[in-house]
Amino acid sequence: MNRQDFQELAQTRLQEVKVLLDNHQYSGAYYLSGYVIECALKACIAKNTQQYDFPDKNTVMDSYTHDLEKLVRGAKLNKELRSLLNDPDFSFQWLIVKDWSETSRYQTHDQEKAHLIYSAITDPNHGVLQWLQQHW
């Protein structure tokens, strides 16, 4: 997969989340919301990959994970994230998103939690996806 594939996949998953929310499928909406951010972070990592360069082992290892905080490091966005966390609005959004994990597929999530993560991703002023799109 390449950068464009991850960008398109993030957008597709976001559309699917909206469909699930509209149809009261909150657990699935929550689960896919995390994949929106995972794909966006992997697009950021791909952008930083130079053709013909042998990648750093830690970056590679951190890229093959579902752990959003490791993906932030792999995308070399950890310093910027720390700075953004000084903004209480963005910080609130990030705190919601960072708790997602791929194991959420085995959990039940209610309407409130599903809408919270969707809003944290899509907020037009402080959304996590908006921030990542500036770097992908």
DSSP file with accessible surface (Angstrom, degrees, kcal/mol):
  #  RESIDUE AA STRUCTURE BP1 BP2  ACC     N-H-->O    O-->H-N    N-H-->O    O-->H-N    TCO  KAPPA ALPHA  PHI   PSI    X-CA   Y-CA   Z-CA
    1    1 A M              0   0  150      0, 0.0     2,-0.2     0, 0.0     3,-0.0   0.000 360.0 360.0 360.0 150.3    0.0    0.0    0.0
    2    2 A N     >  -     0   0   84      1,-0.0     4,-2.1    45,-0.0     5,-0.2  -0.617 360.0 -85.8-120.4-178.2    1.1    3.5   -0.6
    3    3 A R  H  > S+     0   0   96      1,-0.2     4,-2.4     2,-0.2     5,-0.2   0.901 125.6  49.5 -55.5 -48.1    0.3    7.0    0.8
    4    4 A Q  H  > S+     0   0  110      1,-0.2     4,-2.8     2,-0.2     5,-0.3   0.899 107.7  55.1 -62.5 -38.7   -2.6    7.5   -1.6
    5    5 A D  H  > S+     0   0   62      1,-0.2     4,-2.5     2,-0.2    -1,-0.2   0.928 110.1  46.0 -59.1 -45.1   -4.1    4.1   -0.7
    6    6 A F  H  X S+     0   0   36     -4,-2.1     4,-2.4     2,-0.2    -2,-0.2   0.887 111.8  51.4 -67.0 -38.1   -4.0    5.0    3.0
    7    7 A Q  H  X S+     0   0   39     -4,-2.4     4,-2.0     2,-0.2    -2,-0.2   0.943 113.4  44.5 -61.6 -48.2   -5.5    8.5    2.4
    8    8 A E  H  X S+     0   0   97     -4,-2.8     4,-2.6     1,-0.2    -2,-0.2   0.892 112.3  52.2 -64.6 -39.1   -8.4    7.0    0.3
    9    9 A L  H  X S+     0   0   47     -4,-2.5     4,-2.9    -5,-0.3     5,-0.2   0.905 107.4  52.2 -66.1 -38.6   -8.9    4.2    2.9
   10   10 A A  H  X S+     0   0    0     -4,-2.4     4,-2.1     1,-0.2    -1,-0.2   0.933 112.1  46.3 -61.1 -44.3   -9.2    6.8    5.7
   11   11 A Q  H  X S+     0   0   68     -4,-2.0     4,-2.0     2,-0.2    -2,-0.2   0.901 113.0  49.4 -66.0 -40.1  -11.8    8.7    3.7
   12   12 A T  H  X S+     0   0   55     -4,-2.6     4,-2.3     2,-0.2    -2,-0.2   0.935 110.7  49.1 -64.0 -47.0  -13.7    5.5    2.9
   13   13 A R  H  X S+     0   0   66     -4,-2.9     4,-2.4     1,-0.2    -1,-0.2   0.886 108.5  54.8 -61.5 -36.7  -13.7    4.3    6.5
   14   14 A L  H  X S+     0   0   26     -4,-2.1     4,-1.9    -5,-0.2    -1,-0.2   0.919 108.2  48.3 -63.3 -41.4  -14.9    7.8    7.6
   15   15 A Q  H  X S+     0   0  130     -4,-2.0     4,-2.0     1,-0.2    -1,-0.2   0.904 111.1  51.1 -64.2 -39.4  -17.9    7.5    5.2
   16   16 A E  H  X S+     0   0   70     -4,-2.3     4,-2.6     1,-0.2    -2,-0.2   0.887 105.7  55.2 -66.6 -37.5  -18.6    4.0    6.6
   17   17 A V  H  X S+     0   0    0     -4,-2.4     4,-2.9     1,-0.2    -1,-0.2   0.932 106.8  51.0 -59.4 -44.5  -18.6    5.3   10.1
   18   18 A K  H  X S+     0   0   87     -4,-1.9     4,-2.7     1,-0.2    -1,-0.2   0.916 109.5  50.0 -61.1 -42.0  -21.2    7.9    9.2
   19   19 A V  H  X S+     0   0   83     -4,-2.0     4,-1.2     1,-0.2    -1,-0.2   0.931 111.7  48.5 -62.4 -44.1  -23.4    5.2    7.7
   20   20 A L  H  <>S+     0   0   46     -4,-2.6     5,-3.0     1,-0.2     3,-0.4   0.918 111.8  48.7 -63.7 -43.3  -23.0    3.0   10.8
   21   21 A L  H ><5S+     0   0    6     -4,-2.9     3,-1.8     1,-0.2    -1,-0.2   0.928 109.2  52.6 -61.0 -44.8  -23.9    6.0   13.1
   22   22 A D  H 3<5S+     0   0   87     -4,-2.7    -1,-0.2     1,-0.3    -2,-0.2   0.743 112.1  47.0 -62.9 -22.7  -26.9    6.8   11.0
   23   23 A N  T 3<5S-     0   0   96     -4,-1.2    -1,-0.3    -3,-0.4    -2,-0.2   0.108 116.8-111.4-107.9  18.4  -28.1    3.2   11.4
   24   24 A H  T < 5S+     0   0  127     -3,-1.8     2,-1.0     1,-0.2    -3,-0.2   0.756  71.8 139.2  61.5  31.1  -27.5    3.0   15.1
   25   25 A Q     >< +     0   0  113     -5,-3.0     4,-2.0     1,-0.2    -1,-0.2  -0.660  19.5 162.8-102.0  73.5  -24.6    0.6   14.8
   26   26 A Y  H  >  +     0   0   35     -2,-1.0     4,-2.5     1,-0.2     5,-0.2   0.847  64.6  53.6 -71.8 -36.9  -22.5    2.2   17.5
   27   27 A S  H  > S+     0   0   39      2,-0.2     4,-2.4     1,-0.2    -1,-0.2   0.942 113.1  44.4 -64.3 -45.3  -20.0   -0.5   18.2
   28   28 A G  H  > S+     0   0   29      2,-0.2     4,-2.7     1,-0.2     5,-0.2   0.890 112.2  53.0 -64.6 -38.3  -19.0   -0.8   14.6
   29   29 A A  H  X S+     0   0    0     -4,-2.0     4,-1.8     2,-0.2    -2,-0.2   0.919 110.7  47.0 -63.5 -43.3  -18.9    3.0   14.2
   30   30 A Y  H  X S+     0   0    8     -4,-2.5     4,-1.3     2,-0.2    -2,-0.2   0.952 112.8  49.4 -62.1 -48.9  -16.5    3.3   17.2
   31   31 A Y  H >X S+     0   0   53     -4,-2.4     4,-1.0     1,-0.2     3,-0.5   0.937 113.2  45.0 -58.1 -48.8  -14.3    0.5   15.9
   32   32 A L  H 3X S+     0   0   30     -4,-2.7     4,-1.5     1,-0.2    -1,-0.2   0.812 102.0  68.0 -69.4 -26.8  -14.0    1.9   12.4
   33   33 A S  H 3X S+     0   0    0     -4,-1.8     4,-1.4     1,-0.2     3,-0.3   0.902  98.3  51.7 -58.9 -40.5  -13.4    5.4   13.7
   34   34 A G  H <X S+     0   0    0     -4,-1.3     4,-2.6    -3,-0.5    -1,-0.2   0.883 105.0  55.6 -64.0 -36.4  -10.0    4.3   15.1
   35   35 A Y  H  X S+     0   0   34     -4,-1.0     4,-2.7     1,-0.2     5,-0.2   0.804  98.9  62.0 -68.4 -27.0   -9.1    2.8   11.7
   36   36 A V  H  X S+     0   0    0     -4,-1.5     4,-2.1    -3,-0.3    -1,-0.2   0.960 110.4  39.6 -58.2 -49.3   -9.7    6.2   10.1
   37   37 A I  H  X S+     0   0    0     -4,-1.4     4,-2.8     2,-0.2     5,-0.2   0.901 113.3  54.8 -70.2 -39.3   -7.0    7.7   12.3
   38   38 A E  H  X S+     0   0   10     -4,-2.6     4,-2.3     1,-0.2    -1,-0.2   0.950 111.0  45.1 -58.6 -46.9   -4.7    4.6   11.9
   39   39 A C  H  X S+     0   0    8     -4,-2.7     4,-2.1     1,-0.2    -1,-0.2   0.901 112.0  52.1 -65.0 -39.3   -4.9    4.9    8.1
   40   40 A A  H  X S+     0   0    0     -4,-2.1     4,-1.8    -5,-0.2    -1,-0.2   0.920 110.5  48.1 -63.7 -41.7   -4.3    8.7    8.3
   41   41 A L  H  X S+     0   0    0     -4,-2.8     4,-2.3     1,-0.2    -2,-0.2   0.903 109.7  52.1 -65.8 -38.5   -1.2    8.1   10.4
   42   42 A K  H  X S+     0   0   35     -4,-2.3     4,-2.5    -5,-0.2    -1,-0.2   0.863 106.4  54.3 -68.3 -31.1    0.1    5.5    8.1
   43   43 A A  H  X S+     0   0    0     -4,-2.1     4,-2.0     2,-0.2    -1,-0.2   0.902 108.0  50.5 -65.1 -38.6   -0.4    7.9    5.2
   44   44 A C  H  X S+     0   0    1     -4,-1.8     4,-1.3     2,-0.2    -2,-0.2   0.907 110.4  48.9 -64.7 -41.3    1.8   10.4    7.2
   45   45 A I  H >X S+     0   0   12     -4,-2.3     3,-0.5     1,-0.2     4,-0.5   0.934 109.6  52.0 -63.1 -44.4    4.4    7.7    7.6
   46   46 A A  H >< S+     0   0   27     -4,-2.5     3,-1.2     1,-0.2    -1,-0.2   0.878 104.0  57.5 -60.9 -36.7    4.4    6.9    3.9
   47   47 A K  H 3< S+     0   0   97     -4,-2.0    -1,-0.2     1,-0.3    -2,-0.2   0.857 105.5  51.0 -61.9 -33.8    4.9   10.5    3.1
   48   48 A N  H << S+     0   0   68     -4,-1.3     2,-0.5    -3,-0.5    -1,-0.3   0.529  87.3 103.0 -81.3  -6.5    8.1   10.5    5.1
   49   49 A T    <<  -     0   0   85     -3,-1.2     2,-0.4    -4,-0.5     3,-0.0  -0.696  64.5-146.6 -84.3 122.0    9.4    7.4    3.3
   50   50 A Q    >   -     0   0  117     -2,-0.5     3,-1.7     1,-0.1    -2,-0.1  -0.732  23.8-106.2 -90.4 135.0   12.1    8.3    0.8
   51   51 A Q  T 3  S+     0   0  144     -2,-0.4     3,-0.1     1,-0.3    -1,-0.1  -0.325 102.0   7.3 -60.1 134.1   12.3    6.2   -2.4
   52   52 A Y  T 3  S+     0   0  203      1,-0.3     2,-0.3    -3,-0.0    -1,-0.3   0.331  98.2 124.0  76.1  -5.8   15.3    3.9   -2.3
   53   53 A D    <   -     0   0  102     -3,-1.7    -1,-0.3     1,-0.0    -3,-0.0  -0.676  66.5-122.7 -82.7 142.3   16.2    4.7    1.3
   54   54 A F        -     0   0  201     -2,-0.3     3,-0.1    -3,-0.1    -1,-0.0  -0.720  37.3-122.2 -82.3 122.5   16.5    1.8    3.7
   55   55 A P        -     0   0   62      0, 0.0     2,-0.2     0, 0.0    -1,-0.1  -0.301  22.6 -99.6 -72.5 152.5   14.0    2.6    6.4
   56   56 A D     >  -     0   0   92      1,-0.1     4,-2.2     4,-0.0     5,-0.2  -0.450  30.3-129.6 -64.6 135.2   14.9    2.9   10.1
   57   57 A K  H  > S+     0   0  157      1,-0.2     4,-2.9     2,-0.2     5,-0.2   0.893 105.8  52.0 -59.3 -42.9   14.0   -0.3   11.9
   58   58 A N  H  > S+     0   0  110      1,-0.2     4,-2.7     2,-0.2    -1,-0.2   0.901 109.3  50.3 -62.8 -39.6   12.1    1.4   14.7
   59   59 A T  H  > S+     0   0   29      2,-0.2     4,-1.0     1,-0.2    -1,-0.2   0.924 112.1  47.9 -63.2 -42.9   10.0    3.3   12.2
   60   60 A V  H >X S+     0   0   49     -4,-2.2     4,-1.1     2,-0.2     3,-0.7   0.951 113.5  46.6 -62.8 -48.1    9.2    0.1   10.4
   61   61 A M  H >< S+     0   0  117     -4,-2.9     3,-0.5     1,-0.3    -2,-0.2   0.903 113.3  49.0 -63.0 -40.3    8.3   -1.7   13.6
   62   62 A D  H 3< S+     0   0   35     -4,-2.7     3,-0.3    -5,-0.2    -1,-0.3   0.663 105.9  59.7 -73.2 -15.8    6.2    1.2   14.8
   63   63 A S  H << S+     0   0   19     -4,-1.0     2,-0.9    -3,-0.7    -1,-0.2   0.739  94.4  63.4 -83.1 -24.9    4.4    1.3   11.4
   64   64 A Y  S << S+     0   0  198     -4,-1.1     2,-0.3    -3,-0.5    -1,-0.2  -0.465  91.5  87.4 -98.6  60.5    3.1   -2.2   11.6
   65   65 A T  S    S-     0   0   30     -2,-0.9    -3,-0.0    -3,-0.3    -4,-0.0  -0.932  70.2-138.5-146.4 166.8    0.9   -1.7   14.6
   66   66 A H        +     0   0   62     -2,-0.3     2,-0.7     5,-0.0     3,-0.1   0.342  69.9 116.0-104.7  -1.5   -2.6   -0.5   15.5
   67   67 A D     >  -     0   0   64      1,-0.2     4,-2.2    34,-0.1     5,-0.2  -0.594  54.5-158.0 -74.6 111.8   -1.2    1.5   18.5
   68   68 A L  H  > S+     0   0    3     -2,-0.7     4,-2.1    32,-0.4    -1,-0.2   0.865  89.4  53.3 -63.8 -36.1   -2.0    5.2   17.6
   69   69 A E  H  > S+     0   0   82     29,-0.2     4,-1.8     2,-0.2    -1,-0.2   0.904 109.7  48.2 -69.2 -36.4    0.6    6.6   19.8
   70   70 A K  H  > S+     0   0   80      1,-0.2     4,-2.6     2,-0.2    -1,-0.2   0.889 110.4  52.7 -66.6 -38.1    3.3    4.5   18.2
   71   71 A L  H  X S+     0   0    0     -4,-2.2     4,-2.1     2,-0.2    -2,-0.2   0.877 104.5  55.5 -66.1 -35.6    2.0    5.5   14.8
   72   72 A V  H  <>S+     0   0    2     -4,-2.1     5,-2.6     2,-0.2     6,-0.5   0.937 110.4  45.8 -60.2 -44.1    2.3    9.2   15.8
   73   73 A R  H ><5S+     0   0  113     -4,-1.8     3,-1.6     1,-0.2    -2,-0.2   0.921 110.8  52.6 -64.2 -42.9    6.0    8.5   16.7
   74   74 A G  H 3<5S+     0   0    2     -4,-2.6    -1,-0.2     1,-0.3    -2,-0.2   0.831 108.5  50.5 -62.3 -30.8    6.5    6.7   13.4
   75   75 A A  T 3<5S-     0   0    2     -4,-2.1    -1,-0.3    -5,-0.2    -2,-0.2   0.432 113.2-122.6 -84.2  -1.1    5.0    9.6   11.5
   76   76 A K  T < 5S+     0   0  127     -3,-1.6    -3,-0.2    -4,-0.2     4,-0.2   0.855  80.3 118.7  60.5  39.5    7.4   11.9   13.4
   77   77 A L     >< +     0   0   10     -5,-2.6     4,-2.8    -6,-0.2    -4,-0.2   0.312  34.4 102.0-113.4   6.5    4.5   13.9   14.7
   78   78 A N  H  > S+     0   0   51     -6,-0.5     4,-2.4     1,-0.2     5,-0.2   0.887  82.3  48.2 -64.4 -38.0    5.1   13.3   18.4
   79   79 A K  H  > S+     0   0  156      2,-0.2     4,-1.9     1,-0.2    -1,-0.2   0.932 113.9  47.0 -67.4 -42.4    6.7   16.7   19.1
   80   80 A E  H  > S+     0   0   67      1,-0.2     4,-2.7     2,-0.2    -2,-0.2   0.912 110.5  53.1 -64.9 -39.4    3.9   18.5   17.3
   81   81 A L  H  X S+     0   0   14     -4,-2.8     4,-1.9     1,-0.2    -2,-0.2   0.936 106.4  52.4 -61.2 -45.5    1.3   16.5   19.1
   82   82 A R  H  < S+     0   0  143     -4,-2.4     4,-0.3     1,-0.2    -1,-0.2   0.904 111.4  47.7 -57.1 -39.9    2.9   17.5   22.5
   83   83 A S  H >< S+     0   0   79     -4,-1.9     3,-1.6     1,-0.2    -1,-0.2   0.925 110.0  51.6 -66.5 -43.3    2.6   21.1   21.4
   84   84 A L  H >< S+     0   0   45     -4,-2.7     3,-2.1     1,-0.3     7,-0.4   0.785  94.9  71.5 -65.6 -25.5   -1.0   20.7   20.3
   85   85 A L  T 3< S+     0   0   58     -4,-1.9    -1,-0.3     1,-0.3    -2,-0.2   0.646  83.0  71.4 -68.8 -10.6   -1.9   19.2   23.6
   86   86 A N  T <  S+     0   0  138     -3,-1.6    -1,-0.3    -4,-0.3    -2,-0.2   0.679  81.7  82.3 -73.0 -18.9   -1.5   22.6   25.1
   87   87 A D  S <> S-     0   0   51     -3,-2.1     4,-3.1    -4,-0.2     5,-0.2  -0.799  76.3-152.2 -84.9 113.4   -4.7   23.5   23.3
   88   88 A P  H  > S+     0   0   96      0, 0.0     4,-2.1     0, 0.0    -1,-0.2   0.840  92.2  53.4 -60.6 -31.2   -7.5   22.3   25.6
   89   89 A D  H  > S+     0   0   91      2,-0.2     4,-1.6     1,-0.2     5,-0.1   0.947 114.5  39.3 -68.7 -47.3   -9.9   21.8   22.7
   90   90 A F  H  > S+     0   0    7     -6,-0.2     4,-2.9     1,-0.2     5,-0.2   0.915 113.1  57.0 -67.2 -41.5   -7.5   19.6   20.7
   91   91 A S  H  X S+     0   0   28     -4,-3.1     4,-2.5    -7,-0.4    -2,-0.2   0.908 104.9  51.6 -55.4 -43.5   -6.3   17.9   23.8
   92   92 A F  H  X S+     0   0  113     -4,-2.1     4,-1.4    -5,-0.2    -1,-0.2   0.927 111.5  47.3 -59.3 -44.7   -9.9   16.8   24.6
   93   93 A Q  H  X S+     0   0   18     -4,-1.6     4,-2.1     1,-0.2    -2,-0.2   0.920 112.2  49.3 -63.8 -45.0  -10.3   15.3   21.1
   94   94 A W  H  X S+     0   0    5     -4,-2.9     4,-3.2     1,-0.2     5,-0.3   0.900 105.2  57.4 -64.0 -40.2   -6.9   13.5   21.3
   95   95 A L  H  X S+     0   0   86     -4,-2.5     4,-0.6    -5,-0.2    -1,-0.2   0.866 109.3  46.8 -60.0 -33.8   -7.7   12.0   24.7
   96   96 A I  H  < S+     0   0   28     -4,-1.4     3,-0.5    -3,-0.2    -1,-0.2   0.939 117.0  42.3 -70.9 -45.7  -10.9   10.4   23.2
   97   97 A V  H >< S+     0   0    0     -4,-2.1     3,-2.1     1,-0.2    -2,-0.2   0.904 105.4  61.1 -71.0 -41.5   -9.1    9.1   20.1
   98   98 A K  H 3< S+     0   0   62     -4,-3.2   -29,-0.2     1,-0.3    -1,-0.2   0.745  94.8  64.1 -64.2 -20.7   -5.9    7.8   21.7
   99   99 A D  T 3< S+     0   0  106     -4,-0.6    -1,-0.3    -3,-0.5    -2,-0.2   0.604  80.3 106.1 -80.0  -7.9   -7.9    5.3   23.9
  100  100 A W    <   +     0   0    8     -3,-2.1   -32,-0.4    -4,-0.2     2,-0.3  -0.385  45.6 173.1 -67.2 145.9   -9.1    3.5   20.8
  101  101 A S    >   -     0   0   39    -34,-0.1     3,-2.2    -2,-0.1     4,-0.2  -0.977  46.6-109.2-147.0 161.8   -7.5    0.1   20.1
  102  102 A E  G >  S+     0   0   56     -2,-0.3     3,-1.5     1,-0.3     4,-0.1   0.747 113.2  71.0 -64.1 -19.8   -8.1   -2.7   17.6
  103  103 A T  G >  S+     0   0   59      1,-0.3     3,-2.1     2,-0.1    -1,-0.3   0.622  72.8  87.6 -72.8  -7.4   -9.4   -4.8   20.5
  104  104 A S  G X   +     0   0    2     -3,-2.2     3,-1.9     1,-0.3    -1,-0.3   0.716  69.8  77.1 -63.1 -16.0  -12.5   -2.5   20.6
  105  105 A R  G <  S+     0   0  107     -3,-1.5    -1,-0.3     1,-0.3    -2,-0.1   0.724  93.5  50.9 -65.4 -18.8  -13.9   -4.9   17.9
  106  106 A Y  G <  S+     0   0  171     -3,-2.1     2,-0.3    -4,-0.1    -1,-0.3   0.356 103.6  77.2 -96.8   4.7  -14.6   -7.3   20.8
  107  107 A Q  S <  S-     0   0   94     -3,-1.9     2,-0.4    -4,-0.1   -76,-0.1  -0.770  77.3-120.9-116.2 160.2  -16.4   -4.6   22.9
  108  108 A T        -     0   0  132     -2,-0.3     2,-0.4   -80,-0.0    -2,-0.1  -0.831  27.4-167.3 -98.9 134.0  -19.7   -3.0   22.9
  109  109 A H        -     0   0   10     -2,-0.4   -82,-0.2     4,-0.0   -80,-0.1  -0.982  11.5-136.5-125.0 136.5  -19.8    0.8   22.6
  110  110 A D     >  -     0   0   92     -2,-0.4     4,-2.3   -84,-0.1     5,-0.2  -0.245  31.9 -95.2 -86.7 176.0  -22.8    3.0   23.2
  111  111 A Q  H  > S+     0   0  105      1,-0.2     4,-2.6     2,-0.2     5,-0.2   0.896 121.4  52.8 -57.5 -44.4  -24.2    5.9   21.2
  112  112 A E  H  > S+     0   0  135      1,-0.2     4,-2.4     2,-0.2    -1,-0.2   0.931 110.6  45.6 -61.4 -46.8  -22.4    8.5   23.3
  113  113 A K  H  > S+     0   0   90      2,-0.2     4,-2.2     1,-0.2     5,-0.2   0.904 113.5  50.0 -65.6 -39.5  -19.0    6.9   22.9
  114  114 A A  H  X S+     0   0    0     -4,-2.3     4,-2.0     1,-0.2    -1,-0.2   0.920 113.5  45.2 -65.4 -42.6  -19.4    6.4   19.2
  115  115 A H  H  X S+     0   0   69     -4,-2.6     4,-2.6    -5,-0.2    -1,-0.2   0.869 110.0  56.2 -70.2 -34.2  -20.5    9.9   18.6
  116  116 A L  H  X S+     0   0   65     -4,-2.4     4,-2.4    -5,-0.2    -2,-0.2   0.935 110.2  43.0 -62.8 -46.5  -17.7   11.3   20.8
  117  117 A I  H  X S+     0   0    0     -4,-2.2     4,-1.8     2,-0.2    -1,-0.2   0.910 113.6  52.2 -69.5 -37.1  -14.9    9.6   18.8
  118  118 A Y  H  X S+     0   0   46     -4,-2.0     4,-2.6    -5,-0.2    -2,-0.2   0.940 112.3  45.8 -62.0 -44.4  -16.6   10.5   15.5
  119  119 A S  H  X S+     0   0   59     -4,-2.6     4,-2.0     1,-0.2    -1,-0.2   0.881 108.9  55.9 -65.0 -38.3  -16.7   14.2   16.7
  120  120 A A  H  < S+     0   0    0     -4,-2.4     8,-2.4    -5,-0.2    -1,-0.2   0.847 113.9  41.2 -63.6 -31.4  -13.1   14.0   17.9
  121  121 A I  H  < S+     0   0    1     -4,-1.8     8,-1.1     6,-0.2     9,-0.7   0.902 123.2  35.9 -80.3 -41.8  -12.1   12.9   14.5
  122  122 A T  H  < S+     0   0   48     -4,-2.6    -2,-0.2    -5,-0.2    -3,-0.2   0.495  73.1 133.1 -99.8  -3.9  -14.2   15.2   12.4
  123  123 A D     X  -     0   0   44     -4,-2.0     4,-1.7    -5,-0.2     7,-0.3  -0.247  52.8-142.3 -49.9 124.3  -14.3   18.5   14.4
  124  124 A P  T  4 S+     0   0   93      0, 0.0    -1,-0.2     0, 0.0    -2,-0.0   0.743  93.9  31.5 -68.7 -19.1  -13.6   21.1   11.7
  125  125 A N  T  4 S+     0   0  118    -36,-0.0   -35,-0.1     1,-0.0    -2,-0.1   0.763 138.4  13.1-106.8 -31.5  -11.5   23.3   14.1
  126  126 A H  T  4 S+     0   0   48    -37,-0.1   -33,-0.1   -36,-0.0    -3,-0.1   0.145  85.9 138.9-134.3  18.9   -9.8   20.8   16.4
  127  127 A G     X  -     0   0    0     -4,-1.7     4,-1.8    -5,-0.1    -6,-0.2  -0.373  53.7-133.7 -73.9 146.7  -10.3   17.4   14.9
  128  128 A V  H  > S+     0   0    0     -8,-2.4     4,-2.4     1,-0.2    -7,-0.2   0.898 106.7  51.8 -65.8 -40.4   -7.6   14.8   14.9
  129  129 A L  H  > S+     0   0    6     -8,-1.1     4,-2.7    -9,-0.2    -1,-0.2   0.922 106.1  54.6 -65.2 -40.2   -8.2   13.9   11.2
  130  130 A Q  H  > S+     0   0   70     -9,-0.7     4,-0.8    -7,-0.3    -1,-0.2   0.922 109.5  48.2 -57.8 -44.2   -7.9   17.6   10.2
  131  131 A W  H >< S+     0   0    9     -4,-1.8     3,-1.0     1,-0.2     4,-0.3   0.948 112.6  47.5 -61.2 -47.4   -4.6   17.8   11.9
  132  132 A L  H >X S+     0   0    0     -4,-2.4     3,-2.1     1,-0.3     4,-0.7   0.861 102.7  62.6 -66.5 -34.2   -3.3   14.6   10.2
  133  133 A Q  H 3< S+     0   0   73     -4,-2.7     3,-0.3     1,-0.3    -1,-0.3   0.769  94.3  63.2 -63.5 -22.0   -4.5   15.7    6.8
  134  134 A Q  T << S+     0   0  122     -3,-1.0    -1,-0.3    -4,-0.8    -2,-0.2   0.658 112.6  36.0 -71.7 -14.7   -2.1   18.6    7.1
  135  135 A H  T <4        0   0   44     -3,-2.1    -2,-0.2    -4,-0.3    -1,-0.2   0.389 360.0 360.0-119.4  -1.3    0.8   16.1    7.2
  136  136 A W     <        0   0   34     -4,-0.7    -3,-0.1    -3,-0.3    -2,-0.1   0.634 360.0 360.0 -95.6 360.0   -0.3   13.3    4.8
